[in-house]
Amino acid sequence: MKSSNKQFAVIGLGRFGRAVCEELCESGAEVLAVDIDEDRVKLISNITTNAIVANCSNEETVQELKLDEYDMVMVAIGSDVNASILTTLVVKESGSKNVWVKANDRFHAKILQKIGADHVILPERDMGIRVAHKMLDRRVFDFHDIGSGLAISEIVIALKNMGKQLGDLSLCQDPEMKVLAIKRGSEIIDSPEYDTKLEMGDILFIIGPQKSMSHRIKSM
């Protein structure tokens, strides 16, 4: 693996795994796509850097694929919980340092965490949370739970806040909340000062405690 580009391996090519592969490839990453189903591998073979039929719950197979050399391994196996758990265990024991895994439910997620998964994803739950936040406040473009009780939100500035300084917003009065950047059209204002004047349509990228974020956004 000589390329300097980020290299990812995705194991399991159902709808979720294919979507991950497609997004990574569109972003210019090098992707190894793996599944035990030959038809699924064929569907993705013209998109990814490499697509192979293999069973990654087998230790020898994982060693041959040298998955420990990849920047990240995503275990996206769907309904077969046993295969998901065993594959995660084998991949971690092979030396892979950054293993993300798709879980079907909280019980599955707990097992994955106990055997060493670095990050566990519950797609339906995560999407439900993001949709709920958008339903509660349409100013919120997106909401990302990043763990440890923290979240990142993208918030659009409405007419009533146009012309105000960033520091005038109530969320900026909370020392635990931080505005990472402002997107203004095609311009990105990195680490903006509190005297930055806001324009309608500005998008604020905010990080802070998940519990207090919704309250702070509503008070804007």
C-alpha positions in Angstrom: 0.0 0.0 0.0 2.2 2.8 -1.3 -0.4 5.6 -1.9 -0.4 8.6 0.5 -4.2 8.8 0.2 -6.4 7.7 3.1 -7.2 4.0 2.8 -10.4 2.3 4.0 -11.7 -1.2 4.1 -15.5 -1.8 4.2 -16.6 -5.3 5.2 -20.2 -6.0 4.3 -21.8 -4.6 1.2 -25.5 -4.3 2.0 -27.2 -0.9 1.6 -25.3 0.7 4.4 -21.9 -0.7 3.4 -22.4 0.3 -0.3 -23.4 3.8 0.7 -20.2 4.1 2.8 -18.1 2.8 -0.1 -19.7 5.2 -2.6 -19.3 8.3 -0.4 -15.6 7.4 0.4 -14.8 6.9 -3.2 -16.5 10.1 -4.3 -14.3 11.9 -1.8 -11.1 10.4 -3.4 -10.3 7.8 -0.8 -8.9 4.4 -1.7 -11.4 1.7 -0.7 -11.2 -2.1 -0.3 -14.8 -3.5 -0.4 -15.3 -7.0 1.0 -18.3 -9.3 1.2 -19.0 -13.1 1.1 -21.7 -12.5 -1.5 -20.2 -12.4 -5.1 -23.2 -10.5 -6.5 -22.8 -7.7 -4.0 -19.1 -7.5 -4.8 -19.8 -7.2 -8.5 -22.3 -4.4 -7.9 -19.6 -2.2 -6.2 -16.5 -3.4 -8.2 -16.7 -0.6 -10.8 -16.7 2.1 -8.0 -14.1 1.0 -5.4 -10.3 0.7 -5.7 -10.6 -3.0 -5.0 -13.5 -5.4 -4.4 -13.1 -9.0 -3.3 -15.2 -12.0 -2.2 -13.9 -13.0 1.2 -15.0 -14.1 4.7 -13.4 -11.8 7.2 -14.4 -13.8 10.2 -11.5 -16.0 9.2 -8.2 -15.1 10.8 -6.0 -16.2 7.9 -8.1 -14.2 5.4 -7.8 -11.0 7.5 -4.1 -11.5 7.7 -3.8 -12.0 3.9 -5.8 -8.8 3.3 -3.4 -6.9 5.7 -6.3 -5.0 7.2 -4.1 -3.7 9.9 -2.4 -1.4 7.3 -5.6 0.5 6.6 -6.4 3.8 8.2 -9.9 2.6 9.1 -11.9 -0.6 8.8 -15.7 -0.4 8.7 -17.6 -3.6 9.6 -20.9 -3.0 8.0 -22.3 -6.6 8.2 -26.1 -6.4 8.4 -28.5 -9.0 9.9 -25.9 -11.7 10.8 -25.1 -10.5 14.3 -22.7 -13.5 15.0 -20.7 -12.7 11.8 -20.5 -9.1 12.8 -19.2 -9.8 16.3 -16.7 -12.5 15.1 -15.5 -10.3 12.3 -15.0 -7.4 14.6 -13.1 -9.5 17.1 -10.8 -11.0 14.4 -10.1 -7.6 12.8 -9.2 -6.1 16.1 -7.0 -9.0 17.1 -5.2 -8.7 13.7 -3.9 -5.3 14.8 -6.3 -2.9 13.2 -6.3 0.3 15.3 -9.4 2.0 14.1 -12.4 -0.2 13.6 -15.9 1.2 13.2 -18.9 -1.2 13.3 -22.5 -1.0 12.4 -24.8 -2.4 15.1 -28.4 -3.5 14.8 -29.5 -2.6 18.3 -28.2 -1.5 21.7 -27.5 -5.0 22.9 -25.4 -5.7 19.7 -23.7 -2.3 20.3 -22.8 -3.2 23.9 -21.2 -6.5 22.8 -19.2 -4.7 20.1 -17.9 -2.2 22.6 -16.8 -4.9 25.0 -14.8 -6.7 22.4 -12.9 -3.6 21.4 -14.8 -1.8 18.6 -13.5 1.8 18.4 -16.7 3.3 17.3 -20.2 1.8 17.1 -22.9 3.1 14.8 -26.6 2.6 15.2 -27.8 4.0 11.8 -31.6 4.1 12.5 -31.1 5.6 16.0 -28.6 8.2 14.8 -30.8 9.2 11.9 -33.8 9.4 14.2 -32.0 11.8 16.5 -31.0 14.0 13.6 -34.5 14.1 12.2 -36.0 14.9 15.6 -33.6 17.9 16.0 -34.6 19.2 12.6 -38.3 18.8 13.4 -37.9 20.7 16.7 -36.0 23.6 15.1 -35.8 24.1 11.4 -32.9 26.4 11.8 -30.8 23.3 12.6 -29.3 22.0 9.3 -27.7 19.0 11.0 -26.8 17.5 14.3 -23.9 15.1 15.0 -23.4 13.2 18.2 -19.6 12.9 18.5 -19.5 11.0 21.8 -18.5 11.9 25.4 -21.8 13.9 25.7 -20.7 16.3 22.9 -22.4 17.2 19.6 -21.8 19.4 16.6 -24.7 21.4 15.1 -25.0 23.4 11.9 -27.3 26.4 12.5 -28.6 28.9 9.9 -28.8 32.6 11.0 -32.4 33.9 10.5 -33.6 37.5 9.8 -33.9 38.5 13.5 -30.2 37.9 14.1 -29.0 39.6 11.0 -26.6 42.5 11.8 -25.9 41.3 15.3 -22.4 40.4 16.4 -21.6 36.8 17.0 -21.0 37.5 20.7 -24.6 38.8 21.0 -26.1 35.3 20.6 -27.1 33.6 23.8 -25.2 30.4 22.9 -22.0 32.4 22.9 -22.7 33.4 26.6 -22.2 29.7 27.5 -18.5 29.0 28.1 -19.1 25.3 27.1 -20.3 26.2 23.6 -17.8 27.1 20.9 -18.4 28.4 17.4 -15.9 26.5 15.2 -16.6 28.4 11.9 -19.1 30.4 9.9 -19.9 29.4 6.3 -21.0 32.5 4.3 -21.7 31.5 0.8 -18.5 29.9 -0.5 -16.4 31.5 2.2 -15.4 29.8 5.5 -14.6 32.0 8.5 -12.5 29.9 10.7 -12.6 30.4 14.5 -14.6 33.7 14.1 -14.2 36.5 16.6 -17.2 37.5 18.7 -17.3 40.9 17.1 -18.0 39.3 13.7 -21.3 40.7 12.2 -23.8 38.1 11.2 -25.6 38.0 7.9 -28.9 36.2 7.1 -28.1 32.8 5.8 -24.8 32.4 7.6 -24.3 28.8 8.8 -22.7 28.4 12.2 -20.8 25.3 13.1 -21.1 24.8 16.9 -19.7 22.3 19.3 -20.8 21.8 22.9 -22.6 19.6 25.4 -25.5 17.7 23.8 -27.8 18.3 26.7 -27.6 22.1 26.6 -27.3 22.6 22.9 -31.0 22.3 22.1 -31.9 24.9 24.8 -29.3 27.3 23.6 -30.4 27.0 19.9 -34.1 27.7 20.9 -33.1 30.8 22.8 -31.5 32.4 19.7 
